[in-house]
Amino acid sequence: MATAKQPKKDKSPADKRCCLYLRYSSSSQTEQSIEGQHRVCSEYCERNGLDIVDVYVDRATSARSVEKRDAYKKMMGLSGQGLWGSIIVYKLDRFSRDRINFAIARDILKKNGVRLVSATENISDAPEGIIFESLLEGLAEYYSAELSQKIKRGKRESAMKGKNTGCYYPLGYKGADGYHVIDPLTAPLVKEAFERYAEGEKITDIYRDFNARGYRTPRGAEFNRSSFRTMFGNENYIGVYKYMEIRIEDKIPPIIENELFEKVQKRLEENNRRPPRGRAKVDYLLSGKIICGHCESMMNGETGTSKSGKPHNYYMCFGRKKKNGCTKKNVRKDDIELMVVENAFNLLTDEKIEELAEIGYRESVRAMKEDSRISELTKKIAENNKAIDNLSKAILLSDVVTEALPKKVAELESENKALGKEIQAQASDFIIISKKQIIHWLEKVRSGDVDSEHFKKTLLNVFVNTVIVRDENDGYVVTTTYNLTDIPADVRCSDVALFME
């Protein structure tokens, strides 16, 4: 159930008026969660001189399922009426965890002159882990093989426990304390896809049907042949956890029966024996990130051929392709990618490099603490030290000292030495990336070549979250959502040559 008060009439300036959006995501949570969020958000507003004129509450709803959040939809519908100048949330994930929905909603709020503010976070709009994973990829490649191996060893420690190693959970699963659990909303899609393919349907027909029904991959992109082949070959679906050479059976709750999985593998193998056909693969760098600003559909990479036979690569709105009435023009691949890359390149200021370095360092420390036993071992040493201190005081104050007390002290000191060695061993399997290392690498990136495909990928992975393209008069407006805050987003283009029909 969702509730929302009727907006108040308030005479204070719009930039001083705000509303609160509060949400908890499951029936196992209670009203205390809403009350706690309300208290923290109210305190934030009081500190910052903001007047609360409205409160919107969604109870037991998912951050990804916008359709089920009535209060959220009402609030977004009223955002253009000048009732308030900002929306205050407890944390940004209360607003949305879906990258595409988040980008579209924030674009709407921006056009309506409304800010989205977290009462508890002074961080980027996307999880810092996204930036950290991108930094790791670039650093591991730039620095030595030893660094790469250390990163892999750290992830291997998590893998031995069956925990996620920083990748997206495959369709059908979601995370719970780092482990795979079945997602009841998407698991039926996985089973449907396996069954349809096993019964003889073509991958092309299945993924086109899924896209037309509005389903998306865990990364928010439309399905394609590659995503379905990856799905069909994933042993997670029969309960097998895999990471590099690690393979643990019955570690993940299965979605597919072994018999159905084997049937699909057999058909894949038969199809792989057929001679390949089709044109050379084109790498569309903005796939999964670029969105139509008119109908909010994803824009997909397409290849066409001119009358002279020359191939042309461009991004096309999926809504227009499906003839839903959208008139969004096609956009040339090379032009839009270069524009987004050049704007991201301009973000590599000394200040932003320093900010990224701080994020990377902080996240590497967090990852080591969470994925190793170091915190547990350190706590045990602290407990032993306290016990040693108490025993030593007892020895000093006692008139008669038995052999048991000094012996116990010696045992605890010996245990601490062993624990210290274990901490060193655990730490050696993890990489703590220093700010200096990250700054050095990013400065090297800043001196790179914007025409290099590898350089473009690096910049887009680290900085760019989503790109919304909207036609306007004789050109278009590009709104880029970055993984860092306080960055200018809109770029206006008036060169109609960038369009393709």
C-alpha positions in Angstrom: 0.0 0.0 0.0 1.2 3.5 -0.7 0.2 6.7 1.0 0.8 10.4 0.3 -0.5 13.5 2.0 -2.2 16.3 0.0 0.4 19.0 -0.8 0.3 22.0 1.4 0.2 25.5 0.2 3.3 27.3 1.4 4.5 30.8 0.9 8.2 30.1 1.4 10.5 30.3 -1.7 10.5 27.2 -3.9 14.2 26.5 -3.1 13.4 26.3 0.6 10.4 24.0 0.2 10.9 20.3 0.0 9.0 17.0 0.2 10.2 13.7 1.8 10.1 10.4 0.0 10.2 7.4 2.3 10.1 3.7 1.4 10.9 0.3 2.8 11.1 -2.7 0.5 9.8 -5.8 2.3 7.0 -6.9 4.5 9.6 -8.1 7.0 10.5 -4.5 7.8 8.3 -2.4 10.0 6.9 1.1 10.4 10.0 1.8 12.5 12.0 1.9 9.3 9.7 4.7 7.9 9.8 6.5 11.3 13.6 6.3 11.3 13.8 7.6 7.8 11.4 10.4 8.6 13.3 11.5 11.7 16.7 11.6 9.8 15.3 13.4 6.8 13.5 15.9 9.1 16.7 16.6 11.0 18.5 17.2 7.7 15.9 19.7 6.6 16.1 21.5 9.9 19.9 21.8 9.7 19.6 23.1 6.1 16.7 25.5 6.6 14.2 23.5 4.4 10.5 23.5 5.0 8.8 20.1 4.6 5.5 20.7 2.7 4.7 17.1 1.7 5.6 13.5 2.7 5.2 10.5 0.3 5.5 6.9 1.6 5.6 3.6 -0.2 5.4 0.5 2.0 6.8 -3.0 1.1 7.7 -2.0 -2.4 10.8 -2.8 -4.5 13.2 0.0 -5.5 13.2 -1.4 -9.0 9.4 -1.8 -9.5 8.3 1.8 -10.2 4.9 0.6 -11.4 4.0 -0.6 -7.9 5.0 2.6 -6.1 1.9 4.7 -6.1 3.3 7.5 -3.9 6.4 7.7 -6.0 4.3 8.0 -9.2 2.2 10.7 -7.6 5.2 12.6 -6.4 6.9 12.5 -9.9 3.6 13.7 -11.5 3.5 16.7 -9.1 7.2 17.5 -9.5 6.6 20.0 -12.3 4.0 22.1 -10.4 6.5 24.2 -8.3 5.2 22.8 -5.0 8.7 22.1 -3.8 12.3 22.6 -5.0 13.8 19.4 -3.7 13.0 15.8 -2.8 14.8 14.5 0.3 15.4 10.8 0.7 17.1 8.8 3.5 19.5 7.2 1.0 19.5 7.2 -2.7 18.6 3.5 -2.9 15.2 4.5 -1.3 14.5 6.4 -4.5 15.6 3.7 -7.0 18.2 1.0 -7.5 17.5 0.6 -11.2 20.0 2.7 -13.2 17.7 3.3 -16.1 14.7 4.4 -14.0 17.0 6.5 -11.8 18.5 8.3 -14.8 15.1 9.0 -16.4 13.5 10.2 -13.2 16.5 12.5 -12.4 16.2 13.9 -15.9 12.5 14.6 -15.4 13.3 16.2 -12.0 16.0 18.3 -13.5 13.8 19.7 -16.2 11.2 20.5 -13.6 13.8 22.3 -11.5 13.7 19.8 -8.6 16.8 18.5 -6.8 17.1 15.0 -5.4 19.0 15.0 -2.1 20.2 12.2 0.2 20.0 13.0 3.9 22.7 10.6 4.9 25.1 10.3 1.9 27.6 12.7 0.5 28.5 10.3 -2.3 27.9 9.7 -6.0 24.4 8.8 -7.3 25.7 5.4 -8.3 27.2 2.9 -5.8 30.9 3.6 -5.2 31.6 0.0 -5.9 30.8 0.6 -9.6 33.6 3.1 -9.8 35.9 0.8 -7.8 35.4 -2.1 -10.1 36.2 0.0 -13.1 39.3 1.4 -11.4 40.4 -2.1 -10.6 40.2 -3.2 -14.2 42.2 -0.3 -15.4 44.8 -0.5 -12.6 45.3 -4.2 -13.0 46.0 -3.8 -16.7 48.3 -0.7 -16.2 50.3 -2.0 -13.3 52.1 -5.3 -13.0 50.8 -8.8 -13.3 51.5 -9.1 -9.6 48.8 -6.5 -8.8 46.4 -8.3 -11.1 47.1 -11.6 -9.3 46.6 -10.0 -5.9 43.2 -8.7 -7.0 42.3 -12.1 -8.3 43.5 -13.7 -5.0 41.3 -11.4 -3.0 38.3 -12.3 -5.2 39.2 -16.0 -4.9 38.9 -15.7 -1.1 35.3 -14.5 -1.6 34.7 -17.2 -4.2 35.8 -20.0 -1.8 32.9 -18.9 0.4 30.5 -18.9 -2.6 30.2 -15.1 -2.4 29.7 -12.8 -5.4 33.1 -11.3 -6.6 31.8 -7.9 -7.7 30.0 -8.9 -10.9 26.3 -8.5 -11.7 24.1 -11.3 -10.4 22.8 -13.2 -13.4 19.1 -12.8 -14.4 17.0 -14.8 -12.0 19.1 -14.1 -9.0 19.7 -11.2 -6.5 22.2 -10.7 -3.7 21.7 -11.3 0.0 24.8 -10.7 2.1 27.0 -11.3 -1.0 25.3 -14.7 -1.8 23.1 -15.7 -4.7 19.4 -16.1 -3.8 16.5 -16.6 -6.3 14.7 -13.5 -7.5 11.0 -14.5 -7.7 10.4 -11.7 -10.2 13.0 -12.8 -12.8 13.6 -16.5 -12.2 10.5 -17.5 -14.2 11.9 -15.6 -17.2 15.0 -17.8 -17.1 13.0 -21.0 -17.0 10.8 -19.7 -19.8 13.8 -19.0 -22.0 15.4 -22.4 -21.4 12.1 -24.3 -22.0 11.4 -22.3 -25.2 14.9 -22.9 -26.6 14.8 -26.6 -25.7 11.5 -26.9 -27.5 13.0 -25.6 -30.8 12.5 -21.8 -30.8 15.2 -19.6 -32.2 17.2 -17.4 -29.9 16.3 -14.4 -32.1 12.6 -15.0 -31.6 12.9 -15.4 -27.9 15.0 -12.3 -27.2 12.9 -10.1 -29.5 9.8 -11.3 -27.6 11.4 -10.6 -24.2 12.4 -7.1 -25.4 8.9 -6.4 -26.7 7.5 -7.4 -23.3 9.8 -4.8 -21.7 12.2 -7.2 -20.0 15.8 -6.2 -19.6 19.2 -7.8 -18.6 20.6 -7.3 -15.1 22.6 -4.3 -16.6 19.4 -2.6 -17.8 20.1 -3.3 -21.5 17.9 -5.1 -24.0 18.5 -8.8 -24.7 20.4 -9.9 -27.7 21.8 -13.2 -29.1 25.0 -12.8 -27.0 23.1 -12.3 -23.7 20.9 -15.4 -24.3 23.9 -17.6 -25.2 25.6 -16.5 -22.0 22.5 -17.3 -20.1 22.1 -20.7 -21.6 25.7 -21.7 -20.8 25.6 -20.5 -17.2 25.9 -23.3 -14.7 24.7 -21.1 -11.9 21.2 -22.1 -13.0 21.8 -25.7 -12.0 23.3 -24.7 -8.7 27.0 -24.6 -9.6 29.2 -21.7 -8.4 32.1 -20.9 -10.7 35.0 -18.4 -10.5 38.1 -19.0 -12.5 39.3 -22.5 -11.6 36.9 -22.7 -8.6 33.8 -24.9 -9.2 31.5 -25.7 -6.3 28.3 -27.8 -6.8 25.1 -27.2 -4.9 26.4 -23.8 -3.7 23.7 -21.7 -5.4 19.9 -22.4 -5.4 19.1 -23.9 -8.8 16.5 -22.5 -11.1 16.8 -25.1 -13.9 16.6 -28.9 -13.7 19.8 -30.7 -14.9 17.8 -32.5 -17.6 16.6 -29.3 -19.2 20.0 -27.7 -18.9 21.6 -30.6 -20.8 19.0 -30.5 -23.5 19.8 -26.8 -24.1 23.5 -27.6 -24.1 23.0 -30.2 -26.8 21.1 -27.9 -29.0 23.7 -25.1 -28.6 26.4 -27.6 -29.6 24.5 -28.6 -32.7 24.0 -25.0 -33.7 27.7 -24.2 -33.1 28.7 -26.8 -35.7 26.9 -24.7 -38.4 29.1 -22.3 -40.5 29.1 -18.8 -39.1 27.5 -16.0 -41.0 26.8 -12.3 -40.6 29.0 -9.2 -40.7 31.9 -8.3 -38.6 31.1 -7.4 -34.9 30.8 -3.7 -34.1 31.5 -2.6 -30.6 28.8 -0.2 -29.5 30.5 1.5 -26.5 27.2 3.1 -25.2 25.2 -0.1 -25.3 23.1 -0.4 -22.1 23.8 3.2 -21.2 22.1 5.2 -24.0 18.3 6.0 -23.6 15.8 7.8 -25.9 14.7 11.1 -24.2 11.3 10.9 -25.9 9.8 7.5 -25.1 12.4 6.3 -22.5 13.3 3.2 -24.5 16.9 1.9 -24.8 18.7 2.9 -28.0 20.5 -0.1 -29.6 23.4 -0.3 -32.0 22.4 -0.9 -35.6 24.2 -1.2 -38.9 22.9 0.0 -42.3 24.2 0.1 -45.8 24.2 3.1 -48.1 23.4 3.0 -51.8 27.2 2.8 -52.4 27.4 -0.3 -50.2 29.2 1.5 -47.4 28.2 0.3 -43.9 26.9 2.9 -41.4 26.7 2.3 -37.7 24.2 4.2 -35.5 22.0 4.0 -32.4 18.3 3.6 -33.0 15.5 4.0 -30.4 13.9 0.6 -29.8 10.5 2.2 -29.4 10.8 3.7 -32.9 12.0 0.4 -34.3 8.9 -1.2 -32.8 6.7 1.5 -34.4 5.2 2.7 -31.1 4.9 6.3 -32.4 8.3 7.5 -31.2 9.9 9.9 -33.8 13.5 9.9 -32.3 16.0 10.2 -35.0 18.9 7.8 -35.3 22.3 9.0 -34.0 25.6 8.3 -35.7 27.6 5.9 -33.5 31.0 7.5 -33.9 29.8 11.0 -33.3 27.8 10.4 -30.2 30.4 8.2 -28.6 33.2 10.7 -29.3 31.1 13.5 -27.9 30.4 11.6 -24.6 34.0 10.5 -24.3 35.3 14.1 -24.9 33.0 15.4 -22.2 34.0 12.7 -19.8 37.7 13.5 -20.6 37.1 17.1 -19.6 36.1 15.8 -16.1 39.7 14.5 -15.5 40.6 17.6 -13.5 43.0 17.4 -10.5 40.0 17.7 -8.2 38.1 14.8 -9.7 41.2 12.6 -9.9 41.7 13.2 -6.2 38.0 12.3 -5.6 38.3 9.1 -7.5 41.5 8.2 -5.8 39.8 8.6 -2.4 36.9 6.5 -3.5 39.2 3.7 -4.8 41.3 3.7 -1.6 38.3 3.7 0.7 36.6 0.9 -1.3 39.7 -1.3 -1.4 39.9 -1.1 2.4 36.2 -1.9 2.8 36.5 -4.9 0.4 39.5 -6.3 2.4 37.6 -6.0 5.7 34.4 -7.6 4.4 35.9 -10.4 2.3 38.6 -11.5 4.7 38.8 -12.6 8.3 41.0 -9.7 9.3 38.3 -7.8 11.2 37.4 -11.0 13.1 41.1 -11.8 13.9 41.8 -8.2 14.9 38.8 -8.3 17.3 40.1 -11.5 18.8 43.5 -10.0 19.4 41.9 -7.0 21.1 39.9 -9.4 23.4 43.1 -11.3 24.3 44.9 -8.0 25.0 42.2 -7.0 27.4 42.3 -10.4 29.1 46.1 -10.2 29.4 45.8 -6.7 30.9 43.3 -8.0 33.5 45.4 -11.0 34.4 48.6 -8.8 34.7 46.7 -6.5 37.1 45.6 -9.6 39.1 49.1 -10.9 39.3 50.4 -7.5 40.6 47.7 -7.1 43.2 47.8 -10.7 44.4 49.8 -11.6 47.5 50.0 -15.3 46.3 50.4 -15.9 42.6 49.5 -19.3 41.3 51.2 -20.8 38.3 47.9 -20.7 36.4 47.8 -16.9 35.9 51.3 -16.5 34.3 50.6 -19.6 32.2 47.3 -18.2 30.9 49.1 -14.9 30.0 51.7 -16.8 28.1 49.1 -18.8 26.2 47.2 -15.6 25.2 50.4 -13.9 24.1 51.3 -17.0 22.0 47.8 -17.0 20.5 48.1 -13.3 19.6 51.4 -14.0 17.7 49.7 -16.7 15.7 46.7 -14.5 15.0 49.1 -11.7 13.9 50.7 -14.1 11.4 47.3 -15.1 10.1 46.4 -11.4 9.6 49.6 -10.9 7.6 48.7 -14.0 5.5 45.2 -12.8 4.9 46.4 -9.3 4.0 48.8 -10.6 1.5 45.9 -12.0 -0.5 44.3 -8.6 -0.8 45.3 -5.4 -2.6 45.1 -2.1 -0.8 45.3 0.4 -3.7 46.9 3.6 -2.5 45.6 7.0 -3.6 49.1 7.6 -5.1 48.7 4.6 -7.4 45.2 5.7 -8.6 46.3 9.3 -9.1 49.3 8.1 -11.1 47.1 5.9 -13.4 44.4 8.5 -13.9 47.0 11.1 -14.9 48.3 8.6 -17.5 44.7 8.2 -18.7 44.4 12.0 -18.9 47.3 12.0 -21.4 45.7 9.3 -23.5 44.3 9.4 -27.1 40.6 10.1 -27.3 40.5 8.3 -30.7 41.7 5.1 -29.1 38.8 2.5 -28.6 40.6 1.2 -25.5 40.8 4.8 -24.1 37.1 5.4 -24.8 36.1 2.2 -23.0 38.1 3.2 -20.0 36.6 6.6 -19.7 33.1 5.4 -20.3 33.4 2.6 -17.7 34.8 4.8 -15.0 32.7 7.9 -15.4 29.5 7.4 -17.4 26.4 5.9 -16.0 23.7 6.8 -18.5 23.2 9.0 -21.6 19.8 10.4 -22.5 19.4 11.8 -26.0 16.5 14.1 -26.9 15.9 15.7 -30.3 15.4 19.5 -30.2 14.8 21.8 -33.2 17.8 21.3 -35.6 19.9 19.2 -33.2 19.6 17.3 -30.0 20.4 17.6 -26.3 22.5 14.9 -24.6 22.1 14.5 -20.8 24.9 12.4 -19.3 24.6 11.0 -15.9 28.0 10.5 -14.3 29.2 8.2 -11.5 30.3 11.3 -9.6 28.2 14.2 -8.3 28.5 18.0 -9.0 29.2 17.5 -12.7 27.6 19.5 -15.6 25.5 17.1 -17.6 23.7 18.7 -20.6 25.4 19.2 -23.9 23.5 20.9 -26.8 24.3 20.0 -30.4 23.0 21.8 -33.4 24.8 19.9 -36.1 22.0 18.0 -38.0 24.7 16.0 -39.8 24.9 13.9 -36.6 21.5 12.5 -37.3 20.7 9.5 -39.5 17.4 8.6 -40.9 
